[in-house]
């Protein structure tokens, strides 16, 4: 089974995946509270008193859910300010339905640029510090997406920001994290010969 791994700088990022320590719980809670607040804003809802409890409950469940995803989903938050940016990497099998969904994405998603990963080769990057608002909705939060199409899988990295003014300051660090992403395949001993990894052209 294909899964993801990355070389996240521990001085910059706190991993949500398999992070059961006190520091990880606090970071997750702040990041999830930020994401919940953004979701409420997008739906035109006012912050609810139960929001803090919801963020706490989700932060407790997140590591177990990430572990259950078995490397198909990885999440990090910014160490010095977890509400500044949340980054999620995901690997999905490329089905006809997924290809159709990608083809139907809004026009602004066409404004991508080439982005080369150290292990995944050349993909695409889209940085949206001020995404356009849809009619009748609040302005979406800033985000950046990175995608690679391997032919069999789609690999995506999505960084969601909590502060428009400072979001651009962390993009270089997100670039570095995205470049370090790679696929790890399970090879059963005795059923396969030596595996040679070649950096994609």
Long-range contacts (C-beta under 8 A, 24 or more apart in sequence): 1-70, 1-185, 1-186, 2-91, 2-153, 2-183, 2-184, 2-185, 3-70, 3-71, 3-72, 3-91, 3-183, 3-184, 4-71, 4-72, 4-73, 4-74, 4-89, 4-90, 4-91, 4-155, 4-181, 4-182, 4-183, 4-184, 5-71, 5-74, 5-181, 5-182, 5-184, 6-74, 6-89, 6-177, 6-180, 6-181, 6-182, 7-180, 8-76, 8-177, 8-180, 9-173, 9-176, 9-177, 10-79, 11-79, 12-78, 12-79, 12-80, 12-173, 13-76, 13-77, 13-78, 13-79, 13-87, 13-173, 13-177, 14-76, 14-77, 14-78, 14-79, 14-82, 15-74, 15-75, 15-76, 16-62, 16-63, 16-66, 16-75, 16-76, 16-77, 17-63, 17-66, 17-67, 17-73, 17-74, 17-75, 18-63, 18-66, 18-67, 19-63, 20-63, 24-63, 25-59, 25-60, 26-82, 27-77, 27-79, 27-82, 28-58, 28-59, 28-62, 28-63, 28-77, 28-82, 29-55, 29-56, 29-59, 30-55, 30-77, 30-82, 30-83, 31-77, 31-82, 31-83, 31-86, 32-58, 32-59, 32-62, 33-83, 34-82, 34-83, 34-86, 34-162, 35-86, 35-160, 38-141, 38-160, 38-162, 41-138, 42-137, 42-138, 42-140, 43-137, 44-137, 44-138, 71-184, 76-177, 78-170, 83-162, 83-163, 84-161, 84-162, 84-163, 84-166, 84-167, 84-170, 85-159, 85-160, 85-161, 85-162, 85-167, 85-170, 85-174, 86-159, 86-160, 86-162, 87-157, 87-158, 87-159, 87-160, 87-174, 87-177, 88-157, 88-158, 88-160, 89-155, 89-156, 89-157, 89-178, 89-181, 90-155, 90-156, 90-157, 90-158, 91-153, 91-154, 91-155, 91-183, 92-153, 92-154, 92-155, 92-156, 93-152, 93-153, 93-154, 94-149, 94-150, 94-151, 94-152, 94-153, 94-154, 98-154, 102-154, 108-132, 109-145, 112-147, 115-146, 115-175, 115-178, 116-179, 117-146, 117-148, 117-178, 117-179, 117-180, 117-181, 117-182, 118-179, 118-180, 118-182, 118-199, 119-180, 119-181, 119-182, 119-183, 119-199, 119-200, 120-148, 120-150, 120-155, 120-181, 120-182, 120-183, 120-200, 121-148, 121-199, 121-200, 121-201, 122-200, 123-147, 123-148, 123-149, 123-155, 124-148, 125-175, 125-178, 127-171, 129-161, 129-164, 129-167, 129-168, 130-164, 142-167, 144-171, 144-174, 146-178, 150-183, 153-183, 155-181, 155-183, 157-181
